[in-house]
Each structure stands twice: as structure tokens, then as C-alpha cells.
Amino acid sequence: MGNDNTSNKVKTLDQQPNVVVDPARRDFFKMSAMGAFGAAAMMGLVPNGIRTQAYAAGSDAPEIKEVKIGFIPLTDCAPIVVAAEMGFDKKYGIKITPSKEASWAAVRDKVANGELHAAHILYGMVYGVQLGIGGQQKDMAVLMGLNHNGQGITLSNQLKEKGVKDGRSLKRLLDNENRDYTFAQTFPTGTHAMWLNYWLAANGIHPLKDVKNIVVPPPQMVANMRIGNMDGYCVGEPWNARAIFDKVGFSVATSQDIWTDHPEKVLGTTAEFMEKNPNTARAMVMAILEACRYIDATENRAKVAKLISGKAYVNAPEQVIAGRFVGDYDNGNGKVWKDPNYMKFFEDGKVNYPFLSDGMWFLTQHKRWGLLKSDPDYLAVASKVNQTKLYTEAASQLGISVPKSTMRSSKLMDGVVWDGSNPAAYAASFKIKA
């Protein structure tokens, strides 16, 4: 896979190759025989009538006992860290070793080549690799969702001094000033690129024509803004709160303003790993599900914030992480509020179920912004990538409810409803697109 690690340089979005993807329906991914699990498996059934198969060796023991899971220093890496540090992994016969990575490009490459067994990864990036956008194609798997909400768009204090306080005032400035403004996101096919593009477009700003669009790894966002490399960026926490703490920027929007309870990071791996290690994959999901349930309890958040703040993980002041971690928001421009839609990790499993419609949404945005030249078979791709069956097995063992439908419906900031029913029409419906 091509190396576009952006640790030392940034690239404009239009430098990424646009690949024509074969829209033909692909065969659904077939996992290898799965192990028996729990009382439900002994009866041959799990909820929703899914029948299980006996593992060839007569055991559901993990095929690999030690698993290396990559992460980027962000607040939402917490489930990986908590599962490893608090021993949830040991309950399921595995040892999770979190591996701190420098950029999303590094995560992508290391998962694809097997250097990492799995990763805390951008939802849209998994789909980009699946369709060969910007690098070598590799069949991928989304095992579960890790979090909803908790990302944001930060603008520089220089823009605040020019009267920018929201999307409309930013649009006026761009219309009246004859200079290039630069905005950063974390990876061209990832979540932050899509939130930034969506927010700009909803305010009448074309993200590929009206501004310069670059890629910067999350931990480098604040430093790059401080030296004037960009005027705004979209990233996960705590790097929005950190810009305010360091007095270099202010928050103009949260990602939950764009789409309340949006999908964000997932536990991703390759289809090859899934085929060879189905029991290990299920054990990872169960351990991390327990971690997500632990983190979602408000009384545990302070302890988790302290844990992930260390140099081995997020490497940011505990107070910078802790505030938005519990919904205490200050936008650095005079507004302070308690956000009920702060970063969620569990919510009785609603966060974690890999809805097919969530994966399909990222494909619609890849098509909207020219990363895909033609419409793929949206449902077939999502059904292949998102491991709803394996997730259901893991959740059932833990007594966690599973949604009745693989689709969900949401209304985004511009009033447009997404429900997965007609993805090609949805992708084509936007006024501002590539």
C-alpha cells in the first residue's frame, strides 16, 4: 500500500487519487466456522434465530492469545486502553497490547499488512481501503462501533478577530477576501474530512474549491494552527479543547451539531484476520464492549480521563480531556453549555452495533466528493464489511440488546434525512458536490 504518512508534510485533498470502483455486487464475506459460545450456543441458537456452528477443534478458545491493537492519541481511544489496562481482555482469554501510532496512514498500512491485528480506526477509512481509494485494495471488516459524537471544528483566533463566529460569518469573509484559507482534516476518506466537508457545504462553502483542504495527523493540529499553517481544522477531542486551552483557537461547531449520535471510530481489522481468527475477533469485541459499558458510566469518566491522559496514550493535560468527556463545553468564544450529546461509548449497545446504514453513509460522501467515480453497490459493500453476525454473538453473550434492524434513520444539520434506503439518490442530491 502506498505510504502517504503525513507526519512530516501535508497534502491537499485533490492530490489523492480518485479511483473508479467496480459497482458490481460482490459476494458476501463468509467467516470460517465459529465456536460454540455460552448457553445460547449450546442450544444452537442466539437471539434473532441465528444458528451457530461448532468450531472444528470443539472449542471457542481464541486462536491468538496476544493481540496488538493500534490507536491514535484521541479521547475516543479509551475503549482500547481500558480493555487492556483494567483486565477486561483477560476475561476472554486474550491479552490486548495497545500500540500508539503517529498517523491514520500508519494505522491503515499496519492493519493492512498484519503488523497490527486490529485498530481504533476511522469508520470511513475502513471503507476507503475496502474499495481501494488512495491505496492498495484490501478486504476489511468492521467488528463494532467504538463511539458516537465528540469531534469538532476549530477555527483560529485570527478568524475570530475578523468577526467569524459561525458558518455564515465565515462564508461572508471568504466571499469578501481575496486570499486562500486553509482547513485541515485527518484523512481524506475518514470521518473528520466528511464532517468538515459537510459543515462547510451546509454553509455554502465548497470544501474542495473555496478553501485549501489539507491532511494533518490529530496530535499535530494545535501546533500547526499555532504557527499559521491552517485557519481551521476538524479533529477528535481533546485537540479542539486543547486549542482553547492554549489560546490559539475556538470551537465553531461540534460533530454532534452536524449529526447527533453520528458513527465515529470503529474496531477495524482485515477480512483475512477474521477468517483465520474468528474466536479471537469475538473475544476482542466482548472485551472492548465491556470496556465501552464501563466508560459510559458517568461516575467512571474522571478515572478514565486520568488513565488516558498519560504519555503512553493521549498525552494531554487531564483537565483538557475531562471537561468535554462529560459534556462540559466552552467554545472559547463566550459560550459555555452542558451538551447532552457528548461522546458516547455504549448506550446499551446502540453505539456499538455496526449498522449497515452507517457504513453506507460514508460511501455516499466518498461518491459526493469525487473519491468514487461511480456508485458502488452500497448495501453489498456494507454487508460484507460490517460484521453484524459476529457482533450479535458477542453482545448476546454479555446480555446486551441488539437492534432489530441493520438500518437506522437520522436527520443531519441541513434537515436532510439519511436512512440508507436509496444511497445513490442521496449521494446525488446535494447541491454542493465534486
Residue pairs with C-beta under 8 A, 6 or more apart in sequence:
1 108
1 109
1 112
1 113
1 135
1 136
1 138
2 134
2 135
2 136
3 105
3 109
4 11
4 16
4 105
4 134
4 135
5 102
5 103
5 105
5 106
5 109
6 103
6 105
6 215
6 216
6 217
7 102
7 103
7 106
7 217
7 220
10 184
10 214
10 215
10 216
10 224
10 229
11 214
11 215
12 212
12 213
12 214
13 188
13 193
13 207
13 208
13 213
13 214
13 215
13 369
14 208
14 213
16 133
16 134
16 188
16 371
17 133
17 134
18 133
18 370
18 371
18 372
18 373
19 131
19 132
19 133
19 134
19 371
19 372
19 373
20 372
20 373
20 374
21 131
21 132
21 133
21 372
21 373
21 374
21 376
22 376
23 374
23 375
23 376
23 377
24 377
25 377
25 380
26 377
26 380
26 381
26 384
27 384
28 380
28 383
28 384
29 139
29 141
29 271
29 274
29 384
29 385
29 387
31 274
31 275
31 278
31 387
31 389
31 390
32 275
32 276
32 278
33 53
33 54
33 55
33 56
33 278
34 52
34 53
34 55
34 60
34 278
34 279
34 282
34 390
34 393
35 41
35 54
35 55
35 59
35 60
35 61
35 278
35 279
35 282
36 42
36 52
36 54
36 55
36 60
37 52
37 60
37 282
37 393
37 397
38 396
38 397
40 46
40 47
40 396
40 397
41 52
41 60
41 393
44 51
44 52
45 51
45 52
46 52
46 392
46 393
46 396
47 392
47 396
47 402
48 392
48 402
48 404
50 389
50 392
50 393
52 393
55 279
60 279
60 282
61 93
61 279
62 92
62 93
62 94
62 277
62 279
62 280
62 283
63 276
63 277
63 278
63 279
63 280
64 94
64 117
64 277
64 280
65 93
65 94
65 95
66 94
66 95
66 97
67 94
67 95
67 96
67 97
67 117
67 118
67 280
67 284
68 97
68 99
68 115
68 116
68 117
69 80
69 84
69 96
69 97
69 98
69 99
69 116
69 117
69 118
69 119
69 120
69 267
69 284
70 98
70 99
70 100
70 101
70 106
70 107
70 110
70 111
70 116
70 118
70 119
70 120
70 121
71 77
71 80
71 81
71 98
71 99
71 100
71 101
71 107
71 119
71 120
71 313
72 100
72 101
72 103
72 104
72 107
72 120
72 217
72 218
72 219
73 100
73 218
73 219
73 313
73 314
73 315
73 316
74 120
74 218
74 235
74 236
74 237
74 238
74 239
74 265
74 314
75 150
75 236
75 237
75 238
75 308
75 314
75 321
75 324
75 325
75 343
76 120
76 146
76 147
76 150
76 236
76 237
76 264
76 265
76 343
76 345
77 98
77 120
77 265
77 308
77 313
77 314
78 291
78 295
78 304
78 307
78 308
78 345
79 120
79 146
79 147
79 267
79 288
79 291
79 292
79 295
79 345
80 96
80 98
80 120
80 146
80 288
80 291
81 98
81 307
81 308
81 313
82 88
82 291
82 294
82 295
82 304
82 307
83 89
83 96
83 287
83 288
83 290
83 291
84 95
84 96
84 97
84 98
85 307
86 291
86 294
88 287
88 288
88 290
88 291
88 294
89 95
89 96
89 283
89 284
89 287
91 286
91 287
91 290
92 283
92 284
92 286
92 287
93 283
94 280
94 283
94 284
94 287
96 284
96 287
98 312
98 313
99 110
99 116
100 312
100 313
101 107
101 110
101 119
102 217
103 217
104 121
104 122
104 125
104 186
104 187
104 190
104 217
105 187
107 116
107 119
107 120
107 121
107 125
108 121
108 125
108 129
108 135
108 187
109 115
109 135
110 116
110 119
111 118
111 119
111 121
111 268
111 269
111 270
112 129
112 135
112 136
112 138
112 270
114 270
114 272
114 273
117 269
117 273
117 277
117 280
118 143
118 267
118 268
118 269
118 273
118 281
118 284
119 267
119 268
119 269
120 146
120 265
120 267
121 265
121 266
121 267
121 268
122 186
122 187
122 189
122 190
122 191
122 192
122 265
122 266
123 142
123 145
123 190
123 191
123 263
123 264
123 265
123 266
123 358
123 359
123 362
124 187
124 189
124 190
124 191
124 193
124 194
124 362
124 365
124 366
125 187
125 189
125 190
125 268
126 140
126 141
126 142
126 266
126 268
126 359
126 385
127 140
127 189
127 359
127 362
127 363
127 366
127 381
127 385
128 134
128 135
128 188
128 189
128 190
128 366
128 371
129 135
129 137
129 138
129 140
130 137
130 138
130 139
130 140
130 381
130 384
130 385
131 137
131 363
131 366
131 372
131 376
131 381
133 188
133 189
133 366
133 371
133 372
134 188
134 189
134 371
138 270
138 271
139 270
139 271
139 272
139 384
140 268
140 269
140 270
140 271
140 385
141 268
141 269
141 270
141 271
141 273
141 274
141 281
141 385
141 386
141 387
142 266
142 267
142 268
142 354
142 359
142 385
142 386
142 387
143 266
143 267
143 268
143 269
143 274
143 281
143 284
143 285
143 354
143 387
143 390
143 391
144 266
144 267
144 285
144 288
144 289
144 352
144 353
144 354
144 387
144 391
144 394
145 263
145 264
145 265
145 266
145 267
145 351
145 352
145 353
145 354
145 358
146 264
146 265
146 266
146 267
146 288
146 292
146 345
146 351
146 352
147 264
147 265
147 292
147 343
147 344
147 345
147 351
148 256
148 261
148 262
148 263
148 264
148 343
148 344
148 347
148 351
149 254
149 255
149 256
149 260
149 261
149 262
149 264
149 341
149 342
149 343
149 344
150 236
150 237
150 254
150 255
150 256
150 264
150 324
150 342
150 343
150 344
151 191
151 192
151 195
151 234
151 235
151 236
151 237
151 240
151 254
151 255
151 264
152 234
152 235
152 236
152 237
152 240
152 251
152 253
152 254
152 255
153 195
153 196
153 199
153 232
153 233
153 234
153 240
153 251
153 252
153 253
153 254
153 255
154 221
154 225
154 232
154 233
154 234
154 235
154 239
154 240
154 243
154 244
154 249
154 250
154 251
154 252
155 164
155 170
155 231
155 232
155 249
155 250
155 252
156 225
156 228
156 230
156 231
156 232
156 248
156 249
157 247
157 248
157 249
157 250
158 231
159 170
159 173
159 231
159 232
160 250
160 333
162 173
163 169
163 173
164 170
164 173
164 252
165 252
165 333
166 252
166 253
167 199
167 200
167 202
167 203
167 205
167 252
167 253
168 203
170 203
170 205
170 252
171 203
171 204
171 205
174 181
174 205
174 210
174 211
180 211
180 212
181 211
181 212
181 231
181 232
182 211
182 212
182 213
182 214
182 229
182 230
182 231
182 232
183 196
183 200
183 207
183 211
183 212
183 213
183 214
183 230
183 231
183 232
183 233
183 234
184 213
184 214
184 215
184 216
184 221
184 224
184 229
184 230
184 232
184 233
184 234
184 235
185 192
185 193
185 195
185 196
185 197
185 213
185 214
185 215
185 216
185 233
185 234
185 235
186 192
186 193
186 215
186 216
186 217
186 218
186 234
186 235
186 236
187 193
187 215
188 215
188 371
189 362
189 366
189 371
191 255
191 263
191 264
191 265
191 362
192 234
192 235
192 236
193 213
193 234
194 362
194 365
195 234
195 255
195 258
195 259
195 262
196 207
196 213
196 233
196 234
197 207
197 208
197 213
197 365
197 369
198 258
198 259
198 365
198 412
198 413
199 234
199 253
199 258
199 413
200 206
200 207
200 210
200 211
201 207
201 430
201 432
201 433
202 258
202 413
202 414
204 432
205 211
206 432
207 213
207 369
208 369
208 370
208 434
214 229
214 230
216 224
216 229
216 230
216 233
218 235
218 236
218 239
219 239
219 315
221 233
221 235
221 239
221 243
222 239
222 242
222 243
222 246
222 248
222 249
224 230
224 233
225 233
225 243
225 248
225 249
226 246
226 248
232 249
232 252
234 255
236 264
236 265
237 321
237 324
237 325
237 343
238 314
238 316
238 320
238 321
238 324
239 316
240 249
240 251
240 324
241 320
241 321
241 323
241 324
242 316
242 320
243 249
243 250
243 332
244 250
244 251
244 330
244 331
244 332
245 317
245 319
245 320
247 332
249 332
250 331
250 332
250 333
251 329
251 331
251 332
251 333
252 331
254 329
254 339
254 341
255 262
255 264
256 262
256 339
256 341
256 342
257 413
258 412
258 413
259 410
259 412
259 413
260 341
260 410
261 341
261 344
261 350
261 410
262 410
263 355
263 358
263 361
266 354
267 284
267 285
267 288
269 281
271 384
273 281
274 281
274 387
274 390
278 390
281 387
281 390
282 390
282 393
282 394
285 390
285 391
285 394
286 394
286 397
286 398
289 346
289 349
289 352
289 394
289 395
289 398
289 400
290 398
292 345
292 346
292 351
292 352
293 345
293 346
293 400
294 300
294 304
295 301
295 304
295 345
295 346
296 344
296 345
296 346
296 347
296 351
298 326
301 322
301 325
301 326
302 322
302 326
304 325
305 318
305 321
305 322
305 325
306 318
306 322
307 313
308 314
308 321
309 315
309 316
309 317
309 318
309 321
314 321
323 329
323 330
324 339
324 342
324 343
325 342
325 343
326 342
327 338
327 339
327 340
327 341
327 342
328 338
329 335
329 336
329 337
329 338
329 339
329 342
330 336
344 351
345 351
346 352
348 400
348 401
349 395
349 400
349 401
349 402
349 403
350 403
352 391
352 395
352 400
353 388
353 391
353 395
353 402
353 403
354 386
354 387
354 388
354 391
355 386
355 403
355 406
355 407
355 408
356 379
356 382
356 383
356 386
356 388
356 406
356 407
356 420
357 382
357 406
357 407
357 408
357 409
357 418
357 419
357 420
358 386
358 408
359 381
359 382
359 385
359 386
360 378
360 379
360 381
360 382
360 420
360 423
361 418
361 420
361 423
363 372
363 376
363 378
363 381
363 382
363 423
363 427
364 378
364 418
364 423
364 426
364 427
365 427
366 372
367 374
367 375
367 376
367 424
367 427
368 427
368 430
368 433
368 434
369 433
369 434
370 433
370 434
375 423
375 424
375 427
378 420
378 423
378 424
379 420
379 423
386 406
388 406
391 402
392 402
395 401
395 402
396 402
407 419
407 420
407 421
408 419
408 420
409 417
409 418
409 419
409 420
410 417
410 418
410 419
411 417
411 418
412 418
416 426
416 429
418 426
